[in-house]
Amino acid sequence: MPGYTKSAVDFAGGAGRLAGDRWTPDGPSRGVVLLLHGGGQTRHSWREAGPTLAEDGWTAIAIDFRGHGDSDRAADGRYRVDAMTEDVLQVIDAIGEPPVITGASLGGLTGLVIAGERRAALRALVLVDSVPRIERSGTRRIFEFMRSAPDGFGSLEEAAEAVRAYQPHRVRPVNLDGMRKNVRLAEDGRWHWHWDPKMMQPPDWAEMDRLAARTRAAAARVRVPVLLVRGQLSDVVSAEGVADLLATIPHAKYADVAGTGHMVAGDDNSVFLERVAEFLDSLPSLPESPGERRLHARSSPPRGAVRDRAVLDRRRARRAADLPLRRLRPLAAPAEAGVPPLPVPLGRPGGGIGIWHRLQLHGQLPAVDP
């Protein structure tokens, strides 16, 4: 029997209902991990992460952004980071405690804004292939992919083949059950990606420039613990992009995952989760009220502590049994990627802001992880 309970959960957002899933551990919770998907994805991108986190004692919550999956669409067409940030802050208020945001791509940028502008709102931040400095070559390739099927697909197999062609580095096959959660069957009898088409409207460049400046300024003010996980084969986040992020947030930890691209969690979920688990274990406990301290003194360790190290180690050993050991790298910047190991100062960040970053900030350029 799993050591957790899965349930559906809804939150109120600025555009209406935000659909979500919650995995609650059977024992005392170590805290909340809020899982935010990338643009064009759904909460089902975290279908393996949620149970794994709950087995490790964390309450995991994954939501669909507005206009994605089962969440309501924005009548006014607002899908920029500022709108996503407002929604997530409402979710955090409903949760009732500072969560650890784990955000992929657009979800990471949203978490970055919150971490910099509302420091007390978060406990920590995990960025999944999400940095301010993005490579334009990867931008163009993803944008071409997302615009390549305006009339949808005749079958799930066709959609899966499009993903295979876009992500040829993937070893595991595209799961059609997972694909079904990322597309919807429209009235025309064809399968379309599960997001509001309004997100693909022409961008407002002046507005995106403003949002880009806001995101970079927020990153410079981040004080909570941060982990950046990059796909080693990513053509969206380069070694230079990593160095830029680490220069802006010098206390951030960093790990890459060999054999993976921009969709790190989907390409190799097991290695990704091992890295996240190590980071979560390093976090300090949440502050407690006097009543909670008295209760935990009698019954269990404080929230945030590893409650039973032997149990967690056995679970992780089972998950890692088939992992190639060469993929398990320390949480630091690998020298072979051209990024100095922490805590060597990297100087002031440089470079401009790529088209991909602008489009993600505007909510225009989704990415798919079936």
C-alpha positions in Angstrom: 0.0 0.0 0.0 1.3 3.5 -0.8 2.2 5.7 2.1 -0.1 8.5 0.8 -3.6 9.5 -0.3 -4.3 11.2 -3.6 -7.3 13.5 -3.9 -8.6 16.2 -6.3 -8.4 19.8 -5.1 -9.6 23.1 -6.5 -8.4 26.6 -5.9 -9.8 30.0 -6.7 -7.7 32.0 -9.2 -8.2 35.3 -10.9 -9.7 33.7 -14.0 -11.8 31.2 -12.1 -11.2 27.6 -11.0 -7.7 26.2 -10.8 -7.8 22.4 -11.0 -5.3 20.4 -9.0 -4.2 17.1 -7.5 -2.9 16.6 -3.9 -0.8 13.8 -2.6 -1.0 13.7 1.3 1.4 11.5 3.2 0.0 9.1 5.7 2.1 10.4 8.6 3.0 14.0 9.6 3.8 16.2 6.7 7.3 17.7 6.3 5.7 20.7 4.4 4.1 21.5 1.1 5.7 21.2 -2.4 3.7 23.2 -5.0 4.3 21.8 -8.5 4.0 24.3 -11.4 4.1 23.0 -14.9 5.5 24.7 -18.0 3.5 26.6 -20.6 1.3 24.3 -22.6 1.6 21.4 -20.1 -0.8 20.3 -17.4 -0.6 19.2 -13.8 -0.2 15.6 -15.1 3.5 16.5 -15.9 4.0 15.7 -12.2 2.2 12.4 -12.1 5.4 10.6 -10.9 6.7 13.4 -8.8 3.6 13.8 -6.6 3.6 10.2 -5.3 7.3 10.1 -4.8 7.3 13.3 -2.8 4.4 12.1 -0.6 6.2 8.8 0.1 9.1 11.0 1.3 6.7 12.7 3.7 5.8 15.9 1.7 2.4 17.1 0.9 2.6 17.6 -2.9 0.1 19.8 -4.8 0.1 20.1 -8.6 -2.2 22.6 -10.3 -3.2 23.5 -13.9 -2.4 27.1 -14.7 -5.3 29.2 -16.0 -6.1 28.2 -19.6 -4.4 24.9 -19.2 -5.8 21.4 -18.6 -9.0 21.4 -16.5 -8.6 24.9 -15.2 -10.9 27.7 -16.4 -9.8 29.9 -19.3 -9.2 33.6 -18.9 -12.0 35.5 -20.6 -9.8 38.5 -20.9 -6.9 36.5 -22.4 -4.5 37.3 -19.6 -1.8 34.6 -19.6 1.4 36.5 -18.8 3.6 35.8 -15.8 1.9 38.6 -13.8 -1.4 36.8 -14.1 0.1 33.4 -13.2 1.8 35.0 -10.2 -1.5 36.4 -8.9 -3.1 33.0 -9.2 -0.3 31.2 -7.4 -0.3 33.7 -4.6 -4.0 32.9 -4.1 -3.1 29.2 -4.0 -0.4 29.8 -1.4 -2.8 31.8 0.8 -5.3 28.9 0.6 -2.5 26.4 1.5 -1.8 28.4 4.7 2.0 27.9 4.8 5.0 28.8 2.7 5.5 26.0 0.2 8.5 24.9 -1.8 7.7 25.8 -5.4 9.0 23.4 -8.0 8.5 25.1 -11.4 9.3 24.0 -14.9 9.9 26.7 -17.5 6.9 29.1 -17.2 6.3 27.6 -13.7 9.8 28.3 -12.8 9.7 32.0 -13.9 6.4 32.4 -11.9 8.1 31.0 -8.8 11.1 33.3 -9.4 8.9 36.4 -9.4 7.2 35.3 -6.2 10.5 34.4 -4.5 12.0 37.8 -5.3 8.9 40.0 -4.7 7.2 38.1 -1.8 10.0 36.6 0.1 7.9 35.4 3.0 5.6 33.5 0.7 8.0 30.7 -0.2 10.1 28.3 1.8 12.4 27.4 -1.2 12.4 27.3 -5.0 13.4 24.6 -7.5 13.9 25.8 -11.1 13.6 23.1 -13.7 15.5 24.2 -16.8 14.2 27.8 -16.2 16.6 30.8 -16.2 16.5 34.4 -17.3 19.0 33.9 -20.1 17.7 31.6 -22.8 19.2 30.4 -26.0 17.5 31.6 -29.2 18.2 28.4 -31.2 16.1 26.3 -28.8 13.5 29.1 -28.8 13.0 28.9 -32.5 12.8 25.1 -32.5 10.2 24.9 -29.8 8.1 27.7 -31.4 8.2 26.0 -34.8 7.0 22.7 -33.1 4.1 24.4 -31.3 2.9 26.2 -34.5 3.3 23.0 -36.6 -0.2 21.5 -36.0 -2.8 24.4 -36.0 -5.5 21.9 -37.1 -4.7 19.3 -34.4 -4.1 15.6 -34.9 -6.2 12.8 -36.3 -5.2 10.4 -33.5 -3.2 10.2 -30.3 -0.5 8.3 -32.3 -0.1 11.3 -34.6 0.4 13.6 -31.6 2.9 11.1 -30.1 4.8 11.0 -33.3 5.1 14.7 -33.4 6.6 14.7 -29.9 9.0 11.9 -30.8 10.3 13.9 -33.7 10.7 17.0 -31.5 12.5 15.1 -28.7 14.6 12.4 -30.5 17.0 12.1 -27.6 14.3 10.5 -25.4 15.0 6.8 -24.6 11.6 5.9 -23.3 8.6 5.9 -25.6 5.9 8.5 -25.5 3.1 7.2 -23.2 -0.3 7.5 -24.9 -2.1 7.6 -21.6 0.0 10.5 -20.6 -0.5 12.1 -24.1 -4.3 11.8 -23.5 -4.0 14.1 -20.5 -2.1 16.8 -22.6 -4.6 16.9 -25.5 -8.4 17.3 -25.8 -10.8 15.9 -28.3 -12.5 18.9 -30.0 -15.9 19.1 -31.7 -14.1 18.7 -35.1 -13.1 15.1 -34.0 -9.4 16.0 -33.9 -7.0 16.1 -30.9 -5.7 19.5 -29.9 -3.2 20.6 -27.3 -4.9 21.2 -23.9 -4.5 25.0 -23.7 -6.4 28.1 -24.6 -5.5 29.1 -28.2 -5.6 32.7 -27.1 -2.1 32.1 -25.6 -0.7 32.0 -29.1 -1.8 35.5 -30.0 0.9 37.9 -31.3 3.0 39.2 -28.5 3.0 42.7 -27.0 6.8 43.3 -27.1 6.7 46.4 -24.9 4.8 44.5 -22.2 7.1 41.6 -22.4 10.1 43.9 -22.0 8.6 45.2 -18.8 7.9 41.7 -17.5 11.4 40.6 -18.5 13.0 43.4 -16.4 10.7 42.5 -13.5 11.8 38.9 -13.6 15.5 39.7 -13.6 15.1 42.2 -10.8 13.2 39.7 -8.8 15.9 37.1 -9.2 18.4 39.5 -7.8 16.3 39.7 -4.6 15.8 36.0 -4.0 17.0 34.9 -0.5 15.2 31.6 -0.1 17.2 28.3 -0.9 17.2 27.7 -4.6 18.0 24.6 -6.7 18.5 24.8 -10.5 18.1 21.5 -12.4 19.2 21.7 -16.0 18.8 19.1 -18.7 22.4 18.5 -20.0 21.2 18.3 -23.6 18.9 21.3 -23.3 19.1 23.7 -26.2 17.1 26.3 -24.2 19.3 26.6 -21.1 23.0 26.7 -21.8 26.0 26.6 -19.5 26.2 30.4 -19.9 22.5 30.7 -18.9 23.3 28.6 -15.8 26.3 30.8 -15.0 24.1 33.9 -15.4 21.5 32.6 -12.9 24.2 31.5 -10.4 25.7 35.0 -10.6 22.3 36.6 -9.9 21.5 34.1 -7.1 25.0 33.2 -5.7 23.6 30.9 -3.0 21.7 28.7 -5.5 22.6 25.0 -5.8 22.9 23.5 -9.3 22.6 20.0 -10.8 22.4 18.8 -14.4 20.9 15.5 -15.6 22.8 13.7 -18.3 20.8 12.5 -21.3 17.9 14.9 -20.8 16.7 18.0 -22.7 14.5 20.9 -21.7 11.8 18.7 -20.3 14.1 17.3 -17.6 11.5 15.7 -15.4 9.8 14.0 -18.3 13.0 12.8 -19.8 14.5 11.1 -16.7 12.1 11.5 -13.8 14.0 9.2 -11.5 17.3 11.1 -11.5 15.4 14.4 -11.4 13.6 13.3 -8.3 16.7 12.1 -6.6 18.2 15.6 -7.0 15.1 17.3 -5.7 15.0 14.9 -2.7 18.6 15.8 -1.7 17.7 19.5 -1.9 14.5 19.1 0.2 16.5 17.2 2.8 18.8 20.1 3.2 16.0 22.6 4.0 15.6 24.0 7.6 12.4 23.2 9.4 9.5 25.5 9.3 8.9 27.8 12.3 6.3 26.4 14.7 3.9 27.8 17.1 4.4 27.0 20.9 1.4 24.5 20.7 3.0 22.7 17.7 6.3 22.5 19.5 4.8 20.9 22.5 2.8 18.4 20.3 5.9 17.5 18.2 8.0 17.1 21.3 5.7 14.3 22.4 4.8 12.6 19.1 7.2 13.3 16.1 10.1 15.4 14.9 9.4 19.0 13.7 8.1 19.7 10.3 10.8 19.7 7.7 12.9 17.1 9.5 13.5 13.7 8.0 11.2 11.6 10.1 12.6 8.1 9.5 15.9 8.2 7.6 16.1 4.4 7.3 12.6 4.3 5.7 13.4 7.1 3.3 16.8 5.5 2.3 15.1 2.2 1.6 12.5 3.8 -0.6 15.1 5.9 -2.5 17.3 2.8 -2.9 14.5 1.0 -4.6 13.8 3.9 -7.0 17.5 4.3 -7.8 18.3 0.6 -8.3 18.2 0.9 -12.1 19.8 4.3 -12.4 23.2 4.6 -14.2 25.6 5.8 -11.5 27.4 8.1 -13.9 24.2 10.3 -14.0 24.3 11.1 -10.3 26.2 14.3 -9.9 26.7 16.4 -6.8 24.5 19.5 -6.3 27.1 21.9 -7.6 28.1 23.5 -10.9 30.0 20.8 -12.9 33.3 22.0 -14.3 32.8 20.1 -17.5 29.7 22.3 -18.2 31.9 25.4 -18.1 30.3 26.6 -14.8 32.6 27.2 -11.8 31.7 25.2 -8.7 30.0 27.1 -5.9 30.8 29.2 -4.0 33.2 30.9 -6.4 31.8 34.3 -7.3 30.8 34.5 -11.0 30.6 38.3 -11.2 27.7 40.3 -12.5 25.2 38.7 -14.9 25.6 39.7 -18.5 23.9 39.2 -21.8 20.5 40.1 -23.1 17.2 38.4 -22.9 16.3 35.8 -25.5 13.1 35.5 -27.5 12.1 32.3 -25.6 12.2 34.2 -22.3 10.0 37.0 -23.8 7.5 34.5 -25.1 7.4 32.5 -21.9 6.9 35.7 -19.9 4.0 36.6 -22.2 2.6 33.1 -21.9 2.9 32.7 -25.7 5.2 29.8 -26.1 4.1 26.5 -24.5 6.1 23.3 -24.2 4.8 19.7 -24.1 5.8 16.9 -21.8 3.5 13.9 -22.4 
